[in-house]
Amino acid sequence: MKLERESDILGRSEYSLSSDGAFASTANSLASATITELQAYRDALDCAAIVATTDLRGRITEVNEQFCTISEFSRDELVGAPHNIVNSGHHERTFFRNLWKTIASGNVWRGDILNRAKSGKPYWVDTTIAPLQGPGERPSGYVSIRFDITDRKAAETRLVEELARRQGAEDLLRDIMETVPSGIVTFDSEGKFRFGNRAFHDLYRHMAQRGDGARPGRTQPSAPHDADLLPAMRDLWPNSRRGDGAHPAKPYVTQLSADKWVQVNNSRSTSGNFVSVQTDISDLKQAELLIKYQAEKDALTGLCNRNVLIRRLKQLNRARDGDTGACALLLIDLDNFKAINDRYGHDGGDDLLCVIARRLRSSLRQGDTAARLGGDEFAVLLQEVDSQRDAATIAQGLLKTMRQPVSVGKHMIQPSASIGIAMFPRDGKSPKELMKNADLALYQSKFCGRNRHSIYSRSMRRERRRRDRLEEWLRSAITQKDLAVALQPQTDLRTGSHAGFEALVRWQHGRREIAPVELISVAEEAGLICELGYLVIEKGLAAVAAMKRMGLCPGNVAFNASSAQLLQPDFSSRLMDLVHAHGLRGEDIEIEVTENVMLDRSAAEIARVLRGLHERGVSVALDDFGTGYASLTHLKQFPINRLKIDRSFIQGILDDKDDGIIVRSIISLAHGLGCEVVAEGVEVPAQYRQLSNFGCDFVQGYLLAKPMQAADAENYLAALEHTWPTMRRSHETGL
């Protein structure tokens, strides 16, 4: 930059001094020195600063090389251009309005400005703008001196970001510390309190409120304090624990009060600070106590559980050397509990179990053990029983006690139970052996009709093995379809004509015929009842289809279905596929269900399945009516076409007035509901005539025909059709 103004001044001074010869030489020397000094200042400023001058309107009149370098504009592009050529747009209008207001009033402005180079690159400058004085001390323009502070600004930005990051991390750490449910407290190397989170303060504030040794107001310090100000913590971190050194003790548990426990984990940092984490484990301790209780007690009844029983059975064997007398293990199982549970719900079943538990507890001697093994299974361990007879006497008393009526909801029921007895040490020395043998005796009680007790004998083990073999044989027989179907005819009482058959399963194993009752029992135990049912249906349908192809009129055929079979998702489709595969229709078959099926917990689903079959023409019969707990409500829920009166009522209609009334009432009720009636077990002509007088629709029994094989059934039908006129006259004359 040319220092023109200074040259003009010096020129005028030189001219004025030239008239005075005495000072001419001195003035020239002074002017030369001043110019040289100012030039040095100029050169130094050019190297260190960004310098520019503008006129009063802000147009650039001169710039130095530094200005050109940082702005990336040439001198020619800058001179004459408005100074906002480097405006970045970063600052608001008020920023520049205040700037111009300051310098226009003759004052110096100082501040940081973000400019933009020609390439668009931003850069920060520390700027000082001062007015240039013109004639009459009025500003003739402005001079600006700037220093590049872009790197400093970037460092400041990074510093601000780092401070913000650290503040965020600190806030996050504090939030975490305050959120952690464990109490956290820190002390410095001198044992002075430094920090405690909210959980810590809450823990010891609770202690203070309970009066457990902590002085109120001393448990939540807000500034560093000596550990003595935290008396409730003296066992956690008093000064005496400094002996822990660099490696504090392992975590330990301490009890603060009767129901307050904490686990303490202390550690020391490399800087010497001591950190103690105290976790409230009161709930865990309570849970441990509860688990301990549950490990020994049944949650529902409060009796001992299986674990305690097994432990005491083991103690019997260990105490044999101590002259321990004989003992008896009684396994008890409630009879028909599932039916009760299904009818009255789980709440009703639970109420019954609690009543039975109370009766067992009150009936035993001191030293005896009553336990619930699960479900409706109980056990009693009788100590020092002299003989089997004594054990049987006690068992009989328990049966009598348990038979007392029980109120379940709004109903009174009379429960019963079956008991199996095994003697120690005769029937087993280990818990496993005793339990197994008592279970065999229990099975015997149930097999013999329930509501009784049985004492284990070796014959029971043989019987159990026999049943196991039967199960294996039955599984094989079903797989190979080596079972037969017997058909028992049903006769229409109104016309004397044949009405249909009931399909019954028969099993000939080798030379021995297995009783149907045992066959069904084994199938149910082994989970084979569904496949057995399908096999009977398939063979029964094949027999009826064959009769139709022979031109005979077999009527419809009835099949018994269990609740397990009816609840299978594909039962309906599988049944109808079998029907159609044999060229039959839905009207050709009937499904028989018992009252227990109606009482099943899934009765609504079973009713839905039966309604679907009924809509496809399948008839539905209620078997063994009057022997269960079904009510008229159940009859309304199911699509029943026929009621089958159990043979136990039919056998007494001639001699027992009550049975006659019951049968007549059932027939009247069924007809009122639009149902037909089948009487089972008709064995003598007098029963036949009486049922006809009662208005019964159909009969079935040995009087007419026993269950017969398919070939015999074909001959039976053929003979009937040949002798039909004779049979018709016989019926009309009263058989």
C-alpha positions in Angstrom: 0.0 0.0 0.0 1.2 3.5 -0.8 1.2 5.9 2.1 0.0 8.8 0.0 -1.5 10.8 2.8 1.7 10.7 4.7 3.6 11.8 1.6 1.3 14.8 1.1 1.8 15.9 4.6 5.5 15.6 4.4 5.5 17.4 1.0 3.6 20.3 2.5 6.0 20.4 5.5 9.0 20.4 3.2 7.6 23.3 1.2 6.9 25.3 4.3 10.3 24.7 5.7 12.1 25.5 2.4 11.5 29.2 3.0 13.4 29.0 6.2 16.9 28.0 5.2 17.9 27.5 8.7 15.6 24.5 9.1 15.7 23.0 5.6 18.3 20.4 6.2 16.8 19.3 9.5 13.3 19.0 8.1 14.4 16.9 5.2 16.1 14.5 7.5 13.1 14.2 9.7 10.7 13.5 6.8 12.9 10.9 5.4 13.2 9.1 8.8 9.4 9.2 9.2 8.7 7.8 5.8 11.1 5.0 6.4 9.6 4.2 9.8 6.1 4.2 8.4 7.1 2.0 5.5 8.5 -0.5 8.0 5.2 -0.5 9.9 3.4 -1.0 6.6 5.6 -3.9 5.6 5.2 -5.6 9.0 1.4 -5.1 8.9 1.2 -6.5 5.4 2.9 -9.6 6.5 0.8 -10.1 9.7 -2.6 -8.8 8.9 -5.3 -8.5 6.2 -5.7 -4.9 5.4 -8.2 -3.0 3.3 -9.6 0.5 2.9 -13.0 1.5 1.7 -14.8 4.7 1.0 -17.7 5.9 3.0 -20.1 3.7 1.0 -18.1 0.6 1.7 -16.5 0.2 -1.7 -13.0 -1.2 -1.6 -10.3 1.3 -2.4 -7.2 -0.7 -1.5 -6.3 -4.2 -0.3 -3.0 -5.8 0.6 -1.8 -9.2 -0.6 -3.0 -11.0 2.5 -6.6 -9.9 1.6 -6.2 -11.3 -1.9 -4.7 -14.6 -0.7 -7.4 -15.4 1.9 -10.4 -14.2 -0.2 -9.1 -15.8 -3.4 -10.0 -12.7 -5.3 -7.4 -10.6 -7.3 -6.7 -7.0 -6.5 -8.5 -5.9 -9.7 -11.6 -7.9 -8.7 -11.6 -6.4 -5.2 -10.8 -2.7 -5.8 -14.0 -0.8 -6.6 -16.3 -3.7 -5.5 -18.5 -3.4 -2.4 -17.0 -5.0 0.7 -20.0 -7.5 0.9 -18.3 -9.4 -2.0 -16.9 -11.6 0.8 -20.1 -11.7 2.8 -20.9 -15.3 3.9 -24.5 -14.7 4.9 -23.7 -16.1 8.3 -24.5 -12.9 10.2 -27.9 -11.3 10.5 -28.6 -7.8 9.1 -28.6 -6.3 12.5 -25.0 -7.3 12.9 -23.8 -5.2 10.0 -26.3 -2.4 10.9 -24.7 -2.0 14.3 -21.2 -2.2 12.7 -21.9 0.7 10.3 -23.6 2.7 13.0 -20.4 2.4 15.1 -17.9 3.4 12.5 -20.1 6.1 10.9 -20.1 7.8 14.3 -16.3 8.0 14.2 -15.7 5.1 16.6 -13.6 2.0 16.2 -15.5 -1.4 15.8 -14.0 -4.7 16.9 -15.4 -8.1 16.4 -15.3 -11.6 14.7 -16.7 -11.9 11.2 -17.3 -15.1 9.1 -16.4 -14.3 5.4 -16.6 -16.4 2.3 -13.8 -16.8 -0.2 -14.3 -16.8 -3.9 -14.5 -20.6 -3.9 -17.2 -20.5 -1.3 -14.8 -21.6 1.5 -15.7 -19.8 4.8 -13.1 -18.2 7.0 -13.2 -16.3 10.2 -11.3 -13.0 10.8 -10.7 -11.0 13.9 -11.6 -7.6 12.6 -10.9 -4.0 13.6 -12.4 -1.1 11.5 -11.4 2.5 12.1 -12.5 5.7 10.3 -9.9 7.6 8.1 -9.9 11.3 9.0 -10.4 13.7 6.1 -10.4 17.5 6.0 -12.3 19.1 8.8 -11.9 16.0 10.8 -14.7 14.3 8.9 -14.0 10.6 7.9 -13.1 10.1 4.3 -13.2 6.3 4.5 -12.4 3.4 6.6 -9.5 1.1 7.2 -9.9 -2.5 8.4 -7.3 -4.7 9.8 -8.1 -8.4 10.1 -6.4 -11.5 11.4 -7.2 -15.0 10.2 -8.8 -16.9 13.2 -10.3 -19.8 11.3 -8.2 -22.4 13.1 -8.9 -20.8 16.5 -12.6 -20.8 15.8 -12.5 -24.5 14.7 -10.6 -25.3 17.9 -13.2 -23.4 19.9 -16.0 -25.3 18.2 -14.3 -28.6 18.9 -13.8 -27.5 22.5 -17.5 -26.5 22.9 -18.5 -29.8 21.3 -16.2 -31.7 23.6 -17.5 -29.9 26.6 -21.0 -30.6 25.5 -20.1 -34.3 25.0 -18.5 -34.5 28.4 -21.5 -32.7 30.0 -23.8 -35.2 28.2 -21.7 -38.1 29.4 -21.7 -36.7 32.9 -25.5 -36.2 32.8 -25.9 -39.7 31.4 -23.7 -41.2 34.1 -25.6 -39.3 36.7 -28.9 -40.4 35.2 -27.6 -44.0 35.2 -26.4 -43.7 38.8 -29.8 -42.3 39.9 -31.6 -45.0 37.9 -29.7 -47.9 39.3 -31.8 -49.6 42.0 -28.8 -50.4 44.1 -27.5 -47.9 46.5 -24.1 -46.4 45.5 -21.9 -44.4 47.9 -18.4 -43.1 47.5 -15.7 -41.9 49.9 -12.4 -40.4 49.2 -9.1 -41.8 50.5 -9.6 -40.0 53.8 -12.9 -41.6 54.4 -14.9 -38.4 53.6 -18.3 -38.9 52.0 -18.4 -37.8 48.4 -21.5 -39.1 46.7 -24.6 -41.2 47.3 -27.3 -41.9 44.7 -31.0 -41.7 45.3 -31.3 -45.4 46.0 -28.7 -45.1 48.7 -30.4 -42.2 50.3 -33.8 -43.9 50.1 -32.3 -47.0 51.7 -30.9 -45.2 54.7 -33.7 -42.7 55.0 -35.9 -45.7 55.4 -33.6 -46.9 58.1 -33.8 -43.6 59.9 -37.6 -43.5 59.7 -37.8 -46.9 61.3 -35.4 -45.9 64.1 -32.9 -48.7 63.3 -29.9 -46.8 64.7 -29.6 -44.0 62.2 -30.0 -40.5 63.4 -32.5 -38.5 61.4 -31.0 -35.8 59.3 -27.7 -37.6 59.2 -28.4 -40.1 56.4 -28.5 -37.8 53.3 -25.5 -35.5 53.3 -25.3 -33.1 50.4 -21.6 -32.3 50.8 -18.5 -34.3 51.8 -18.8 -35.4 55.4 -16.9 -37.8 57.6 -18.3 -41.4 57.7 -19.2 -40.8 61.3 -22.1 -38.7 60.0 -23.6 -41.9 58.6 -24.0 -44.0 61.7 -26.3 -46.5 60.0 -23.4 -47.3 57.7 -20.8 -48.0 60.4 -20.9 -51.7 59.6 -20.6 -51.0 55.9 -17.8 -48.4 55.7 -16.5 -47.1 59.0 -13.0 -45.8 59.3 -12.0 -49.2 60.6 -12.6 -50.8 57.2 -9.7 -48.9 55.7 -7.7 -52.0 56.6 -9.3 -53.5 53.4 -6.5 -51.7 51.6 -6.4 -51.9 47.8 -8.5 -55.1 47.8 -11.7 -54.8 49.9 -13.4 -57.9 51.2 -15.5 -60.1 49.0 -19.2 -59.2 48.6 -21.2 -60.0 51.8 -24.8 -59.8 53.0 -25.8 -57.9 56.1 -29.2 -57.5 57.7 -30.2 -53.9 58.5 -33.5 -54.8 60.1 -36.0 -57.6 60.6 -37.2 -57.3 57.0 -34.3 -55.4 55.3 -31.3 -57.2 53.9 -28.5 -55.7 51.7 -25.7 -57.2 49.7 -22.5 -55.1 50.0 -19.8 -55.0 47.3 -16.9 -52.7 48.1 -14.1 -51.7 45.8 -11.2 -49.1 45.8 -10.1 -47.3 42.7 -6.5 -46.7 41.6 -6.9 -43.1 42.8 -7.8 -44.3 46.3 -11.5 -43.5 46.2 -13.7 -46.1 47.9 -17.0 -47.2 46.2 -19.6 -49.3 47.9 -22.6 -50.8 46.1 -25.4 -51.9 48.3 -28.2 -53.9 46.7 -31.5 -54.3 48.6 -32.1 -58.1 48.5 -35.0 -58.1 50.9 -37.4 -59.4 48.2 -34.8 -62.1 47.4 -34.5 -63.1 51.0 -38.3 -63.2 51.3 -38.4 -65.3 48.2 -35.9 -67.7 49.6 -38.0 -68.1 52.7 -41.0 -68.7 50.5 -39.1 -71.2 48.3 -38.0 -73.0 51.4 -41.7 -73.1 52.5 -42.8 -74.3 49.1 -40.0 -76.9 49.0 -41.7 -78.5 52.0 -45.4 -77.5 51.8 -48.1 -77.8 49.3 -49.2 -74.3 48.3 -52.9 -75.2 48.1 -53.6 -77.4 51.1 -50.7 -76.6 53.4 -49.8 -80.3 53.7 -46.3 -81.6 53.3 -45.3 -82.1 49.7 -43.7 -85.0 47.9 -40.1 -83.9 48.8 -40.8 -84.0 52.5 -42.5 -87.4 52.2 -39.5 -88.9 50.3 -37.1 -87.4 52.9 -39.0 -89.0 55.7 -39.2 -92.3 53.9 -35.4 -92.2 53.6 -35.1 -91.5 57.3 -37.0 -94.7 58.0 -34.3 -96.7 56.4 -31.5 -94.9 58.2 -33.3 -95.3 61.5 -33.8 -99.1 61.2 -30.8 -99.7 63.5 -32.5 -97.6 66.1 -35.3 -100.2 66.7 -37.8 -98.4 64.6 -41.1 -100.3 64.4 -43.1 -101.1 61.3 -44.6 -98.3 59.3 -47.3 -98.0 56.6 -47.4 -95.9 53.5 -50.9 -95.1 52.3 -51.4 -93.6 48.8 -54.8 -92.0 48.4 -56.6 -91.0 45.2 -59.9 -89.3 45.0 -62.5 -91.1 43.0 -64.0 -89.4 39.9 -62.2 -86.2 40.7 -62.0 -85.2 37.0 -65.8 -85.3 36.7 -66.1 -83.1 39.8 -63.5 -80.8 38.5 -65.2 -80.6 35.1 -68.6 -80.0 36.6 -67.7 -77.4 39.3 -64.6 -75.9 37.8 -61.1 -75.7 39.2 -62.2 -73.6 42.1 -64.7 -76.2 43.2 -62.1 -78.9 42.8 -59.6 -76.9 44.9 -62.2 -76.4 47.6 -62.7 -80.2 47.8 -58.9 -80.8 47.9 -58.6 -78.4 50.9 -61.4 -80.1 52.7 -59.9 -83.5 52.2 -56.5 -82.2 53.4 -58.1 -80.8 56.6 -59.8 -84.1 57.2 -56.6 -86.1 56.7 -54.7 -83.8 59.0 -57.3 -84.0 61.8 -57.5 -87.8 61.6 -53.9 -88.6 62.0 -51.8 -89.2 65.1 -49.0 -87.0 66.2 -45.9 -88.1 64.4 -47.7 -89.3 61.3 -47.3 -87.4 58.0 -50.0 -86.3 55.6 -48.8 -85.1 52.2 -50.2 -84.0 48.9 -48.4 -85.5 46.0 -50.1 -83.5 43.3 -53.5 -83.3 41.6 -56.0 -85.4 43.7 -53.2 -87.7 45.0 -52.4 -87.7 48.7 -50.1 -89.9 50.9 -50.1 -90.7 54.6 -47.1 -92.1 56.4 -48.1 -94.0 59.6 -45.4 -94.4 62.2 -45.1 -97.5 64.4 -48.0 -99.5 63.0 -48.0 -103.0 64.7 -49.7 -104.9 61.9 -51.5 -104.8 58.5 -54.7 -104.9 60.4 -53.9 -101.7 62.2 -53.0 -100.0 58.9 -56.3 -101.3 57.4 -58.3 -100.0 60.3 -56.8 -96.5 60.0 -57.4 -96.6 56.2 -61.0 -97.6 56.7 -61.4 -94.7 59.1 -59.9 -92.3 56.6 -62.3 -93.5 53.9 -65.2 -93.0 56.2 -64.1 -89.5 57.1 -63.5 -88.5 53.5 -67.0 -89.8 52.5 -68.7 -87.1 54.6 -70.6 -84.7 52.4 -68.8 -81.6 51.2 -70.3 -78.3 50.1 -68.9 -77.2 46.8 -70.4 -73.9 45.8 -74.1 -74.3 46.2 -74.0 -78.1 45.9 -73.5 -80.9 48.3 -71.4 -83.8 47.0 -70.3 -87.0 48.7 -66.6 -87.7 47.7 -64.9 -91.0 48.0 -61.4 -92.2 47.7 -59.3 -95.3 47.0 -56.3 -96.2 49.1 -53.3 -98.4 48.5 -51.2 -99.6 51.4 -47.5 -100.8 51.5 -45.8 -101.8 54.7 -42.3 -100.9 55.7 -39.9 -102.7 55.7 -41.8 -105.8 54.4 -43.0 -104.3 51.1 -40.0 -102.1 50.4 -37.1 -100.4 52.1 -36.4 -97.6 49.7 -38.9 -94.8 49.0 -39.0 -95.8 45.3 -40.0 -99.4 46.1 -42.5 -98.4 48.8 -44.2 -95.9 46.5 -44.3 -98.3 43.6 -45.9 -101.1 45.7 -48.4 -98.7 47.4 -49.3 -97.5 43.9 -50.0 -101.1 42.8 -52.3 -101.5 45.8 -54.0 -98.3 44.9 -54.5 -99.5 41.3 -56.1 -102.7 42.7 -58.6 -100.6 44.8 -59.6 -98.7 41.7 -59.9 -101.8 39.6 -62.1 -103.4 42.1 -64.6 -100.6 42.1 -63.1 -97.7 44.0 -64.1 -96.4 47.5 -62.0 -99.1 49.2 -58.5 -99.9 50.4 -56.1 -102.6 49.3 -52.9 -103.9 51.0 -50.0 -104.7 48.7 -49.3 -108.3 47.8 -47.0 -109.9 45.3 -50.1 -111.0 43.3 -50.7 -107.3 42.5 -47.3 -107.1 40.9 -48.2 -110.1 38.8 -51.5 -108.5 37.8 -49.7 -105.3 36.9 -47.3 -107.2 34.7 -50.3 -108.9 33.1 -51.9 -105.6 32.3 -48.7 -104.3 30.9 -48.5 -107.3 28.6 -52.2 -106.7 27.6 -51.2 -103.2 26.6 -48.4 -104.4 24.4 -50.7 -107.0 22.8 -53.5 -104.5 22.3 -51.1 -102.0 20.6 -50.1 -104.7 18.2 -53.7 -105.9 17.6 -54.8 -102.3 16.7 -51.8 -101.9 14.3 -52.6 -105.2 12.6 -56.4 -104.7 12.8 -56.6 -107.9 14.7 -59.8 -107.0 16.5 -63.4 -108.0 15.8 -66.7 -106.2 15.9 -69.8 -107.8 17.3 -73.2 -106.4 16.3 -76.1 -106.5 18.7 -79.5 -105.9 17.1 -82.1 -103.3 18.2 -85.8 -103.9 17.7 -88.6 -101.4 17.2 -91.1 -102.0 19.9 -93.8 -100.3 18.0 -93.7 -102.6 15.0 -91.6 -105.5 16.1 -89.2 -105.0 13.2 -85.5 -104.8 13.2 -84.2 -101.2 13.7 -80.4 -101.4 13.6 -77.3 -102.6 15.4 -74.9 -101.4 18.0 -71.2 -102.1 17.1 -69.2 -103.6 20.0 -65.5 -104.4 20.1 -64.3 -108.0 20.7 -60.8 -109.2 21.2 -59.7 -112.9 20.9 -56.1 -113.1 21.9 -54.9 -116.6 21.2 -57.4 -119.0 22.9 -58.5 -116.4 25.4 -61.2 -113.8 24.9 -60.4 -110.5 26.6 -63.4 -109.0 28.4 -64.6 -105.8 26.8 -64.5 -103.9 30.1 -60.9 -104.8 30.6 -60.1 -104.1 26.9 -61.6 -100.6 27.1 -59.8 -100.0 30.5 -56.4 -101.0 29.0 -57.0 -98.9 25.9 -57.8 -95.8 28.0 -54.7 -96.3 30.2 -52.5 -96.7 27.2 -53.9 -93.8 25.2 -55.2 -96.1 22.5 -58.9 -95.4 22.9 -59.1 -93.2 19.8 -57.4 -95.6 17.4 -59.5 -98.4 18.9 -62.6 -96.4 18.3 -61.7 -95.7 14.6 -61.0 -99.4 14.1 -64.4 -100.4 15.4 -66.1 -97.7 13.2 -64.2 -99.0 10.1 -65.1 -102.6 10.7 -68.7 -101.9 11.7 -69.2 -99.8 8.5 -67.7 -102.5 6.4 -70.2 -105.0 7.8 -73.2 -102.8 7.3 -72.1 -102.0 3.7 -71.7 -105.7 3.0 -75.3 -106.4 4.2 -76.7 -103.7 2.0 -74.9 -105.1 -1.0 -76.6 -108.4 -0.2 -79.9 -106.7 -0.4 -80.5 -106.8 3.4 -81.9 -103.9 5.5 -79.5 -103.5 8.5 -80.9 -100.2 9.6 -78.4 -97.8 11.2 -75.4 -98.8 13.2 -74.4 -97.2 16.5 -70.8 -96.5 17.6 -69.6 -95.5 21.0 -67.3 -92.4 21.0 -65.1 -91.2 23.8 -64.5 -87.6 24.7 -60.9 -87.9 23.6 -62.0 -89.1 20.2 -64.7 -86.4 19.8 -62.1 -83.7 20.7 -59.7 -84.7 17.9 -59.7 -81.8 15.4 -60.2 -84.2 12.4 -62.8 -86.5 14.0 -65.8 -85.3 12.0 -64.0 -85.3 8.6 -62.3 -88.7 9.3 -65.6 -90.2 10.3 -67.5 -89.0 7.3 -64.6 -90.1 5.0 -65.0 -93.6 6.4 -68.8 -93.5 5.9 -68.5 -92.3 2.3 -65.7 -94.7 1.5 -68.1 -97.6 2.3 -70.9 -96.1 0.2 -73.0 -95.1 3.2 -74.6 -91.9 4.3 -74.7 -90.0 7.5 -78.2 -91.3 8.1 -76.8 -94.8 8.3 -74.8 -94.3 11.5 -75.4 -93.2 15.1 -72.9 -91.8 17.6 -73.4 -92.8 21.2 -71.9 -90.7 24.0 -72.1 -91.2 27.8 -73.1 -88.6 30.4 -69.5 -88.2 31.4 -68.8 -86.8 27.9 -71.4 -84.2 28.6 -69.7 -83.3 31.8 -66.3 -82.9 30.3 -64.7 -79.5 30.6 -64.6 -79.3 26.8 -68.3 -80.2 26.6 -69.0 -77.0 24.5 -66.5 -78.1 21.9 -67.9 -81.7 21.9 -71.5 -80.3 21.5 -70.3 -78.2 18.5 -68.8 -81.3 16.9 -72.0 -83.3 17.5 -74.1 -80.6 16.0 -72.0 -80.6 12.9 -72.4 -84.3 12.5 -76.1 -84.0 13.3 -76.5 -81.5 10.4 -75.0 -84.1 8.1 -77.6 -86.7 9.0 -75.8 -88.5 11.8 -78.0 -89.5 14.8 -76.8 -88.9 18.3 -77.7 -91.1 21.3 -77.1 -90.5 25.0 -75.9 -93.9 26.4 -76.4 -95.2 30.0 -78.8 -92.3 30.8 -79.6 -91.9 34.5 -76.3 -93.3 35.9 -74.3 -90.1 35.8 -74.6 -86.4 36.8 -76.0 -85.0 33.5 -78.9 -82.5 33.9 -81.7 -81.3 31.7 -79.5 -78.3 30.8 -77.0 -80.7 29.2 -79.8 -82.3 27.2 -80.6 -78.9 25.8 -77.0 -78.2 24.8 -76.5 -81.4 22.8 -78.4 -82.5 19.7 -79.7 -85.7 21.2 -82.0 -88.0 19.1 -82.3 -91.0 21.4 -81.9 -91.7 25.1 -80.6 -95.2 26.1 -81.8 -96.3 29.5 -79.1 -98.2 31.4 -79.7 -102.0 32.0 -79.5 -101.4 35.8 -83.0 -99.8 35.7 -84.4 -102.3 33.2 -83.5 -105.3 35.5 -85.6 -103.9 38.3 -88.8 -102.7 36.5 -90.6 -105.9 37.3 -89.7 -106.1 41.0 -88.7 -102.6 42.1 -91.4 -100.0 42.1 -88.9 -97.2 42.0 -87.1 -98.5 39.0 -90.4 -98.7 37.2 -91.3 -95.1 38.0 -87.8 -94.0 36.9 -88.0 -95.8 33.6 -91.6 -94.5 32.9 -90.4 -91.0 33.8 -87.4 -91.2 31.5 -89.6 -92.3 28.6 -92.0 -89.5 29.2 -89.3 -86.9 29.6 -87.6 -88.1 26.4 -90.8 -88.0 24.4 -91.4 -84.5 25.8 -88.0 -83.4 24.5 -88.7 -85.0 21.1 -86.3 -87.9 21.7 -86.8 -91.6 21.1 -85.9 -94.2 23.9 -83.9 -97.4 23.7 -84.0 -99.8 26.6 -80.8 -101.9 27.1 -80.5 -105.2 28.8 -83.9 -106.7 28.0 -83.6 -110.3 28.9 -87.2 -111.7 29.6 -90.5 -111.3 27.8 -92.1 -109.6 30.8 -89.6 -106.8 30.6 -90.4 -106.5 26.9 -94.1 -106.2 27.5 -93.7 -103.7 30.4 -91.5 -101.5 28.3 -94.1 -101.7 25.5 -96.8 -100.6 27.9 -94.5 -97.7 29.1 -94.3 -96.5 25.5 -90.7 -97.3 24.9 -89.6 -97.1 21.3 -86.7 -99.6 21.0 -85.3 -102.5 22.9 -81.9 -104.2 22.9 -80.8 -107.3 24.9 -80.2 -111.0 25.1 -84.0 -111.7 24.8 -83.7 -110.6 21.1 -80.2 -111.5 20.3 -76.7 -111.5 21.8 -73.9 -109.6 20.1 -72.9 -111.5 17.0 -70.2 -111.6 14.3 -70.9 -110.0 10.9 -71.6 -113.3 9.2 -74.1 -114.2 12.0 -75.7 -110.8 11.7 -76.3 -111.4 8.0 -78.0 -114.7 8.7 -80.0 -113.0 11.5 -81.3 -110.4 9.1 -82.0 -112.9 6.3 -83.9 -115.0 8.8 -85.9 -112.0 10.0 -86.9 -111.0 6.6 -88.0 -114.5 5.8 -90.1 -114.8 8.9 -91.2 -111.2 9.1 -95.0 -111.9 8.8 -94.8 -114.5 11.6 -92.8 -112.1 13.8 -95.3 -109.3 13.1 -98.2 -111.5 14.4 -96.1 -112.6 17.4 -95.4 -108.9 18.3 -99.1 -108.0 18.0 -100.0 -110.8 20.4 -97.5 -109.6 23.0 -94.5 -111.8 22.1 
